[in-house]
């Protein structure tokens, strides 16, 4: 079966579309990546997404229009990836679309989540049956709706002898701990900010000329302010035990403005701010492993945009080696080395989740999300012709 996975994460820089050939069933799933395409959002669309992230600028009319605009963007990304694979839409069985998270309340009496990018628009424009709205069913079952990639990580990258940590560094960083015991022994949680605060500092430091710290150049030119870093690492989120998830609601633009003001008050340059926030991501990941993983991993497999930042990768390796103390430092690598491009992994995960939903199999991992039970995820919107 050929499935397209679509993902737009917390960085909201565009849509990653992966075309995947899938066969079999857990615990043995055969997969082949046929194509991966990143379709950047036009500046106006990205600006509208960020406006709708913020309670003071988002409103129901803007969200309503953005839902359809993103549906069109997701459909275009899917068609581009299908063409890149040398296929026609009629040869694709399913599309699994994560959508764009605009707000996420992981727990408490108002626990809820909202992803937009209208699946009816995707199904109509592509003609392909579309599975979407994956997170809500997990939350209905008492979970936090995230991280949802834990089952897929363990399924695709579990090893019979090695303990692996599958570390995604997107806007938010999340880890899946995959021991040799199989899928049900895995669990996952968000470690904290990934690229989100680094991107914010890069934008502020360059007056908007940069959307992110390309190759970590800003961080490499700055120095880490250990006092500010210690203050940031004292945030209560880092001390909370899993299951836990986070997002822009906690570490978004508003928090970035607060951190920037504190850095400026301390006389830090933009480069110093980028260096300190890059170190924050690295050390918060290492501290999460030290505090919450049941055993130290043998390998750390990094994916997401942060894997392309050589400064962040170097600091992560150093932070993990220090946190390991007397234990052997884990080998740090990217998912590229296992045959999956770092930018494609999340999109591939939602292709797999759609495949599992279509076969009436659960897609969540209660140990990761806190759900009461495994559940079948997503809502199905038929294409123009259903097989």
Secondary structure, DSSP 8 states (H G I E B T S, - for coil): -EEEEEEE-TT-SEEEEEEEEEEEETTEEEEEEEEEEEEE--HHHHHHHHHHHSTTT--HHHHHHHHHHHHHHHHHHHHHHHHHTT--GGG--EEEEEEEEEEEE-SSTT-EEEEES-HHHHHHHH-S-EEE-HHHHHHHTTS-S---SHHHHHHHH--SS--EEEEEESSEEEEEEE-TT-GGG-EEEEEEESSHHHHHHHHHHTTTS-SS-GGGHHHHHS---HHHHHHHHT-HHHHS-SS----HHHHSHHHHHHHHHHHHHTT--HHHHHHHHHHHHHHHHHHHHHHH-SS--SEEEEESGGGG-HHHHHHHHHHHHHHHTTS---EEEEGGGGTS-TTTHHHHHHHHHHHHHHTT-----HHHH--SS-----EEE--SS--
